[in-house]
Amino acid sequence: MTGRLKWYVAAVCAAGLLVLAVLVATIDLARVHEVPVAIAVFTAFIVVGELVAIPIGHRSRPKDLAVASTFAYGLVPLAGTGVAALAFVLASTVADVAHHKAVVKTVFNAAQYVLALAAGGAVYAALGGGYEVRTATLPALAAGGLAFMLVNHALVSTVVSLDQGVPVLQGFRRDDVRLELGTTAMVLALAPVAVVVAERSLLLLPALVVPLGAIFLASKGELLAREQQAEAEADAERQRRLTEQEQEVVRRLQEADRLKADLIATVSHELRSPLTTVLGVFGILRVRRRRLSPTERDELVLMGIRQGQRLQRMIEQLLLAARFEQAEGGAAPLQAARVALDATELVAQAGAEARARHAGRAIAIETNGALPVRVAQDVVVQVLGNLIDNACKYSPDGEPVRLSGDRDGDRAVLAVQDSGPGIAPDDRQRIFERFTQLDRHPQRRGGGIGLGLYIARQLARSQDGDLVVVEPAAGGGGARFELHLPLAPDGEAPPR
């Protein structure tokens, strides 16, 4: 038991024993001698009623309602609250021992009944109730029965809530109160009837089994109906969730089909464009080779070479993307030998190669001291080259592309910034997904299949780094891509 539950059980047990002692001291022995047989018969019915309890409640909050309440509360106007409490304690103890309940539960149940009967008897006596059931005392009996019900329900609901670790107020839910107190009220309503019948003839008391049985059947019927309703609602909720899951699967499949169709269309178009150019060049050279000047032939050959290289890059990107996808699925990742290098030299190398590829583009390089890293040189240069090519594609003519290398804590930050329209914050993660292209400029140069940035980020992560796009510094425009690489320890500085 938890600490709160232990304190609660101990308090109820102590209070019950104390109240029982007070009630026993107030027993009217003269009245006991007047109706000893009736007391014995009522006590026997209480014991039997406790041994055969009616389950009330649902699976998460099991609870029993004993028909013994009819005869226990009936003893209050028949022989007094003290006698009723003693009889109820006896019946409760016998039933709990027969059901092999723990000592703590046995004592708690007895104390609970004592407190509930004491509350009911006190209200009944305060409203003028006596040893005789008359029309005038029925309001007192009803008020006492209500007090008995409420105290008993509060004590039991609290201990169940503490035992299950749920809020105590949850035990007073409207549905529980209606079912439990409603059934208890029907049982207690027979208490004055039992007293009147006993005053006429004790042999008629067994006839009360019929209305008690009717109450039992009504309670079980309502309980069954509630459980069936709860199961139906649970089944409906499960069906709703399954339907939503199925709809989500269908939506994803449809989205996958759409992406697949778009991918095939994009890749087919982008591959066909350079291939058509190459075939056209060869066709012209074959048909008009004798009518072309040497300069025209050289231009055609150069055009075919450029388009062939473009086609080669696309195919290499597709193959490389497939390797990364296999690595994500558990295959061996892409491996490349790492060596100690100065990242500023890699920036300079990538810038020099970019100037050769983009002769008409100004490429500014700015570094700030040595940046020792341990990486695969070709991998880093490939990432920077990819970023520079993208920057040249989206920057307006005449605008420079800026490369920089700097230190940020234990990382080297190699950045490429263009002068284009920039990237919206909502797209800054999406651009690194496979086959994603943003129309950042209506006149962007060249095509592509949307793999460049995906491959660049995967290559960066293969070097224990990362590739991110950030907001350019104040006053700067375009997009700024940063390649973050871990700095090498001091003992692994590159040779000078």
C-alpha positions in Angstrom: 0.0 0.0 0.0 1.1 3.6 -0.7 1.7 6.0 2.2 -1.6 7.8 1.7 -3.6 4.6 1.6 -1.9 3.3 4.8 -2.8 6.5 6.6 -6.3 6.4 5.4 -6.9 2.8 6.3 -5.4 3.3 9.7 -7.6 6.4 10.3 -10.8 4.6 9.3 -10.0 1.5 11.4 -9.1 3.6 14.5 -12.3 5.7 14.1 -14.4 2.7 13.5 -13.2 0.9 16.7 -13.6 4.1 18.7 -17.2 4.6 17.5 -18.0 0.9 18.0 -16.9 1.2 21.6 -19.1 4.2 22.1 -22.1 2.5 20.5 -21.7 -0.7 22.5 -21.7 1.4 25.7 -25.1 2.9 24.7 -26.9 -0.4 23.9 -30.3 -0.6 25.5 -30.2 -4.0 27.2 -33.9 -3.8 28.1 -34.8 -3.5 24.4 -32.5 -6.4 23.6 -34.4 -8.6 26.1 -37.7 -7.6 24.5 -36.8 -8.7 20.9 -34.0 -11.3 21.2 -35.4 -13.6 18.6 -35.9 -10.8 16.1 -32.3 -9.6 16.7 -31.0 -13.2 16.1 -33.0 -13.6 12.9 -31.9 -10.3 11.5 -28.3 -11.1 12.4 -28.6 -14.4 10.6 -30.0 -12.6 7.5 -27.1 -10.1 7.7 -24.5 -12.9 7.8 -26.1 -14.7 4.9 -26.4 -11.4 3.0 -22.7 -10.7 3.5 -21.6 -14.1 2.4 -23.6 -13.8 -0.8 -22.9 -10.3 -2.1 -24.1 -8.7 -5.3 -21.3 -7.3 -7.5 -21.9 -3.7 -8.3 -19.6 -1.5 -10.4 -17.5 -2.2 -13.5 -14.2 -4.0 -14.2 -12.0 -1.0 -13.4 -13.7 -0.3 -10.1 -15.1 -3.6 -8.7 -17.4 -3.3 -5.7 -20.0 -5.5 -3.9 -23.4 -4.5 -2.6 -24.6 -6.7 0.2 -28.4 -7.2 0.6 -27.5 -7.4 4.3 -27.9 -3.6 4.4 -31.7 -4.1 4.5 -31.5 -6.0 7.8 -28.5 -4.2 9.3 -30.2 -0.8 8.9 -33.5 -2.4 10.0 -31.9 -3.3 13.4 -31.5 0.5 14.0 -35.2 1.1 14.7 -35.7 -2.5 16.0 -32.9 -2.6 18.7 -30.7 0.5 18.4 -27.6 1.5 16.5 -25.3 -0.3 18.9 -26.9 -3.7 18.3 -27.0 -3.0 14.5 -23.3 -2.2 14.5 -22.4 -5.3 16.5 -24.4 -7.5 14.1 -22.9 -5.9 11.0 -19.3 -6.3 12.4 -20.0 -10.0 13.2 -21.4 -10.6 9.7 -18.7 -8.7 7.9 -16.0 -10.5 9.9 -17.5 -14.0 9.2 -17.8 -13.2 5.5 -14.3 -11.8 5.1 -12.8 -14.8 7.0 -14.8 -17.2 4.8 -13.5 -15.4 1.7 -9.9 -15.5 3.0 -9.4 -11.8 3.0 -6.4 -10.1 4.7 -6.7 -9.0 8.3 -6.3 -5.4 7.3 -9.2 -5.6 4.8 -11.4 -7.4 7.4 -10.8 -4.7 10.0 -11.3 -1.9 7.5 -14.6 -3.4 6.3 -15.9 -3.7 9.8 -14.9 -0.2 10.7 -16.5 1.2 7.5 -19.8 -0.4 8.3 -19.7 0.9 11.9 -19.1 4.4 10.7 -21.8 4.3 8.1 -24.3 2.8 10.5 -23.3 5.3 13.2 -24.0 8.2 10.8 -27.3 6.7 9.7 -28.4 6.0 13.3 -27.3 9.4 14.5 -29.4 11.1 11.8 -32.4 8.8 12.5 -32.2 9.6 16.3 -31.7 13.3 15.8 -34.9 13.4 13.7 -37.0 11.8 16.4 -36.8 8.1 15.4 -37.5 5.5 18.0 -38.0 1.7 18.4 -41.3 1.8 16.5 -41.7 2.3 12.7 -44.6 4.6 12.1 -45.7 6.9 9.3 -44.3 9.8 11.3 -40.8 8.2 11.6 -40.5 7.4 7.9 -38.8 10.7 7.0 -36.3 10.0 9.8 -35.7 6.5 8.4 -35.2 7.9 4.9 -32.8 10.6 6.1 -30.8 8.1 8.2 -30.7 5.7 5.2 -29.4 8.5 3.0 -26.6 9.3 5.5 -25.8 5.6 5.7 -25.5 5.4 1.9 -23.4 8.5 1.5 -20.9 7.7 4.2 -20.5 4.1 3.1 -20.0 5.2 -0.6 -17.5 7.9 0.4 -15.4 5.5 2.5 -15.3 2.7 -0.1 -14.8 5.0 -3.1 -11.9 6.8 -1.4 -10.1 3.6 -0.5 -10.6 2.2 -4.0 -9.3 5.4 -5.6 -6.2 5.4 -3.3 -5.5 1.7 -4.0 -5.8 2.2 -7.8 -3.8 5.5 -7.8 -6.5 7.6 -9.3 -7.8 11.0 -8.1 -10.2 10.5 -5.1 -12.9 12.6 -6.8 -13.0 10.1 -9.6 -14.7 7.7 -7.2 -17.7 10.1 -7.1 -18.4 10.0 -10.8 -22.1 10.6 -11.7 -22.6 7.2 -13.3 -21.1 5.4 -10.3 -23.1 7.3 -7.8 -26.3 6.7 -9.7 -25.8 3.0 -10.0 -24.4 2.2 -6.6 -26.5 4.6 -4.5 -29.6 3.9 -6.5 -29.3 0.2 -5.9 -28.4 0.7 -2.2 -31.4 3.0 -1.8 -33.7 0.2 -3.1 -32.2 -2.2 -0.7 -32.5 0.2 2.3 -36.1 1.0 1.4 -37.0 -2.5 2.5 -35.5 -1.9 6.0 -38.7 -0.5 7.5 -40.7 -3.2 5.7 -38.5 -5.8 7.3 -39.1 -4.3 10.8 -42.9 -4.2 10.3 -42.9 -7.7 9.0 -40.8 -8.9 11.9 -43.2 -7.3 14.4 -46.1 -9.2 12.9 -44.4 -12.5 12.2 -40.7 -13.5 11.8 -41.8 -16.3 9.6 -42.7 -13.8 6.9 -39.2 -12.4 6.7 -38.0 -14.9 4.0 -40.7 -13.3 1.7 -38.4 -10.3 1.4 -36.1 -12.5 -0.8 -38.4 -11.9 -3.7 -38.1 -8.1 -3.8 -34.4 -8.4 -3.0 -34.0 -10.8 -5.9 -35.8 -8.3 -8.1 -33.3 -5.6 -7.0 -30.5 -8.0 -7.8 -31.8 -8.7 -11.3 -32.4 -5.0 -12.0 -28.9 -4.1 -10.8 -27.2 -6.9 -12.8 -29.3 -5.9 -15.9 -28.2 -2.3 -15.7 -24.6 -3.3 -15.0 -24.7 -5.6 -18.0 -26.2 -2.9 -20.2 -23.5 -0.4 -19.2 -20.8 -2.9 -19.8 -22.2 -3.7 -23.3 -22.5 0.0 -24.0 -18.9 0.6 -22.9 -17.7 -2.3 -25.1 -19.7 -1.0 -28.1 -18.2 2.4 -27.6 -14.7 0.9 -27.3 -15.3 -1.2 -30.5 -16.5 1.9 -32.3 -13.5 3.9 -31.2 -11.2 1.0 -32.3 -13.0 0.9 -35.6 -12.6 4.6 -36.0 -8.9 4.5 -35.3 -8.5 1.5 -37.7 -10.4 3.5 -40.4 -8.2 6.5 -39.9 -5.1 4.3 -40.0 -6.3 2.7 -43.2 -7.0 6.1 -44.7 -3.6 7.3 -43.7 -2.0 4.2 -45.3 -4.0 4.8 -48.5 -3.0 8.5 -48.5 0.7 7.6 -48.1 0.5 5.0 -50.9 -1.2 7.6 -53.1 1.5 10.1 -52.2 4.2 7.6 -52.9 2.7 6.8 -56.3 2.5 10.5 -57.1 6.1 11.0 -56.0 7.2 8.0 -58.0 5.5 9.3 -61.1 6.9 12.8 -60.6 10.4 11.3 -60.0 10.2 9.2 -63.2 9.0 12.2 -65.2 11.7 14.5 -63.7 14.6 12.0 -64.1 13.5 11.1 -67.6 13.3 14.7 -68.7 16.6 15.7 -67.1 18.5 12.7 -68.5 16.9 13.1 -71.9 17.9 16.7 -72.3 21.7 16.3 -72.3 21.4 12.9 -74.2 19.4 14.6 -76.9 22.0 17.3 -77.2 24.8 14.7 -77.4 23.0 12.8 -80.1 22.2 16.0 -82.0 25.9 17.0 -82.0 26.9 13.6 -83.4 24.2 13.8 -86.0 25.4 17.2 -87.1 29.0 16.1 -87.3 28.0 13.1 -89.3 25.8 14.9 -91.8 27.6 18.2 -92.1 31.2 17.3 -91.2 32.6 18.5 -94.5 30.7 21.8 -94.5 31.7 22.8 -91.0 34.7 24.9 -90.2 37.3 23.7 -87.7 35.9 26.3 -85.2 32.4 25.1 -85.6 33.4 21.5 -85.2 35.3 22.4 -82.0 32.3 24.2 -80.6 30.0 21.2 -81.3 32.5 18.8 -79.8 32.8 21.0 -76.7 29.0 21.2 -76.4 28.8 17.4 -76.6 31.5 17.0 -74.0 29.7 19.5 -71.6 26.4 17.7 -72.0 28.0 14.3 -71.7 29.7 15.5 -68.4 26.3 16.8 -67.2 24.7 13.4 -68.0 27.6 11.7 -66.2 27.1 13.8 -63.1 23.4 13.0 -63.0 24.0 9.3 -63.3 26.7 9.5 -60.6 24.2 11.4 -58.3 21.6 8.7 -58.8 24.1 5.9 -58.0 25.5 7.8 -55.0 21.9 8.5 -53.7 21.1 4.8 -54.0 24.3 3.9 -52.0 23.2 6.3 -49.2 19.7 4.8 -49.2 21.2 1.3 -48.9 23.3 2.6 -46.0 20.2 3.9 -44.3 18.7 0.5 -44.7 21.6 -1.2 -42.9 24.1 -1.8 -45.8 27.7 -0.8 -45.5 28.0 3.0 -45.6 30.2 5.0 -48.0 33.8 4.9 -46.7 36.7 7.1 -47.7 40.2 7.4 -46.1 40.5 10.4 -43.8 43.7 12.4 -43.4 44.7 15.4 -41.3 44.2 18.6 -43.4 43.8 22.3 -43.0 40.2 23.1 -44.0 41.2 26.6 -45.3 43.2 24.8 -48.0 40.1 22.8 -49.0 38.2 26.1 -49.3 40.9 27.5 -51.5 41.0 24.3 -53.6 37.2 24.3 -54.1 37.3 28.0 -55.0 40.0 27.5 -57.6 38.2 24.6 -59.2 34.9 26.6 -59.2 36.6 29.6 -61.0 37.7 27.2 -63.7 34.1 25.9 -64.1 32.5 29.3 -63.9 34.9 31.6 -65.7 32.6 34.6 -65.8 31.6 34.4 -62.1 33.5 36.3 -59.3 34.2 34.0 -56.4 35.4 35.7 -53.2 37.3 33.6 -50.6 37.8 34.7 -47.0 39.4 32.6 -44.3 40.5 33.3 -40.7 43.4 31.2 -39.6 44.1 27.5 -39.8 41.3 25.0 -39.3 42.8 21.5 -38.6 40.3 18.7 -39.5 40.6 15.0 -40.2 38.5 14.3 -43.3 38.5 12.7 -46.7 39.7 15.5 -48.9 37.8 14.6 -52.1 34.5 14.3 -50.1 34.8 17.8 -48.6 35.8 19.4 -51.9 32.9 17.6 -53.6 30.4 19.1 -51.0 31.9 22.6 -51.4 31.9 22.3 -55.2 28.2 21.2 -55.2 27.3 24.2 -53.0 29.3 26.6 -55.2 27.6 25.3 -58.4 24.2 25.8 -56.7 25.2 29.4 -55.7 26.3 30.2 -59.2 23.1 28.8 -60.6 20.9 31.0 -58.4 23.0 34.2 -58.2 22.3 37.0 -60.7 24.9 37.7 -63.4 27.7 39.9 -62.1 27.0 39.1 -58.4 29.8 37.3 -56.5 29.6 34.0 -54.7 31.3 34.1 -51.3 33.3 31.3 -49.7 34.5 31.5 -46.1 36.2 29.4 -43.5 36.0 30.1 -39.8 36.0 28.5 -36.3 33.0 28.1 -34.1 33.9 26.5 -30.8 35.2 22.9 -31.6 33.9 23.1 -35.2 35.2 24.4 -38.5 32.5 26.2 -40.4 32.9 26.3 -44.2 30.3 28.5 -45.7 29.0 29.3 -49.2 26.7 32.2 -49.8 25.0 33.3 -53.0 23.2 36.5 -53.9 19.9 34.9 -55.1 16.4 35.2 -53.7 17.1 33.1 -50.6 15.2 30.2 -49.1 12.0 30.4 -47.1 12.3 29.2 -43.5 9.6 26.5 -44.1 11.8 25.1 -46.9 15.1 25.0 -45.1 14.8 21.3 -44.1 12.8 20.1 -47.2 15.6 21.1 -49.6 17.8 18.3 -48.2 15.2 15.6 -49.1 15.7 13.4 -52.1 14.4 14.7 -55.4 13.4 18.1 -54.0 13.8 21.2 -56.1 12.7 24.7 -55.3 12.0 27.2 -58.0 13.8 30.0 -56.3 14.4 31.9 -59.5 12.3 31.9 -62.6 15.4 31.8 -64.8 17.6 29.4 -62.9 20.4 28.0 -65.0 20.7 24.4 -65.8 18.5 21.5 -64.7 18.9 18.9 -62.0 17.1 16.0 -60.4 17.0 17.3 -56.9 19.8 15.2 -55.4 22.6 17.7 -55.0 21.8 18.9 -51.5 20.7 15.5 -50.3 24.0 14.0 -51.4 26.0 16.9 -50.0 24.4 16.5 -46.5 24.9 12.8 -46.6 28.6 13.3 -47.5 29.0 15.9 -44.7 27.5 13.5 -42.2 29.8 10.7 -43.4 32.6 13.0 -42.1 31.0 13.3 -38.7 29.8 16.8 -39.7 26.6 18.3 -41.0 25.3 20.6 -43.7 22.8 23.3 -42.7 21.2 26.4 -44.3 21.0 29.5 -42.1 19.8 33.0 -42.2 22.4 35.2 -43.8 24.0 37.9 -41.7 22.3 41.2 -41.3 22.5 43.1 -44.6 23.3 40.0 -46.6 21.0 38.4 -49.1 20.6 35.1 -50.8 21.1 31.7 -49.1 24.0 30.7 -46.8 25.0 27.0 -46.6 27.4 26.0 -43.8 29.4 22.8 -43.7 30.2 22.0 -40.1 33.2 19.7 -39.5 34.7 18.7 -36.1 38.1 20.2 -35.5 40.9 17.7 -35.0 42.6 17.5 -31.6 45.8 19.5 -31.2 48.0 16.4 -31.6 46.5 15.8 -35.1 47.3 19.1 -36.7 48.1 18.9 -40.4 51.7 19.2 -41.5 52.8 22.6 -42.7 
